[in-house]
Amino acid sequence: MAYSTRMAAAHHKVSHVGELKWSGKKDLALLPDATKRGYAVFLTKDARQLEDPLETDAIKKSGMHHVFNPGSKQRFERVDPAKAPPRYWPR
């Protein structure tokens, strides 16, 4: 990130999967674990995540905010699922 996550989230707990010793853990297992620990936001660079119905369902069930960071060209992509729902979300 181009800015300090500690500064941007001064009143929030911010962790990287490496800090939690979750590196390599698949998102289908990671999402419920993160929810149980009280995390509210999931930041990912996985551009194809919302194309997988199992992962999309896991995100929905987690109740966490899903933030996609496409990389160096943009800081983030904001999607309103009410206007442009992912293909696999029930309509």
N, C-alpha and C positions, 0 to 999 in steps of 0.2 A: 504494500500500500504506500501511497505517496505521503500519507500523514500518519501521525502516531495514533495507533488504536487506543492507547492508554489516555491520550489527551481527548480524543473524540468520544470516548466512552468512560469519562472520568467517574461516573457513578454506576458503572456497570461492570460485571465480571466478563472479561474477554480472554478466551483461551484458544490455543491452537491445538489441533489433534495430537501433535507431537508432545506438547506439555502434558496432555492427559494420558499419554502412552497408548493412544488410539490410532497411531499411524498404521495404515494398511487395513483398518477395520472398514468393512463395507458399509455403505450408507444405510442399508436396510437394518443393520444392527446398531449403527451409530445414532440414528435419529431417535429411537425410543430411549436409548441410554442417556442421550443429551437432555431429552425432555424430563426424565426422572431426576436429573441433577439440577433442573431449574433453568436451563438455557432457553432463551426465547427467540434467538435468531440463528440461522444457519447460513453461513457465507461459503459459496462454492465457486469453482472455476469450471465445473462440469457442464459444458454447453449442451450436452445431450440428455441430461438428467430428466427433464420434463417430457422426454419422448418415451421413457420407460414406464409402463403402467404400474409396476410394482413400486418403483421409487416414488412416483407421483403420489400413489396411495399412502406410502410411508410418510411423506412430507405432510400430506393432509392430516393423517392421523396424529402426527406429532404435535400439531397445533403451533409449530414454530413458524416464524417469518422466514421465507426462503429468499435469499439475496444472491443473485448471480453476478459474478464479477468476470466479465469477458477477457480481462487482461489489460495489456498496456494501451490499447487504442482508446478505451473508455474506462471510466472509474466504475460504473455500474450500469445495469440495464433495469429499468423499472417497468414492470408489467402489472397491469390491473386485470386480475383474472375475471372480473365481472365484464370487462370489455373484450378481452382476448384470452379466454381460458385455454389451458394446455389441451392438446388433442384428447388425452385420456381422462380428463375430468368429466364427471357426469354433467349432463346439460339438462 
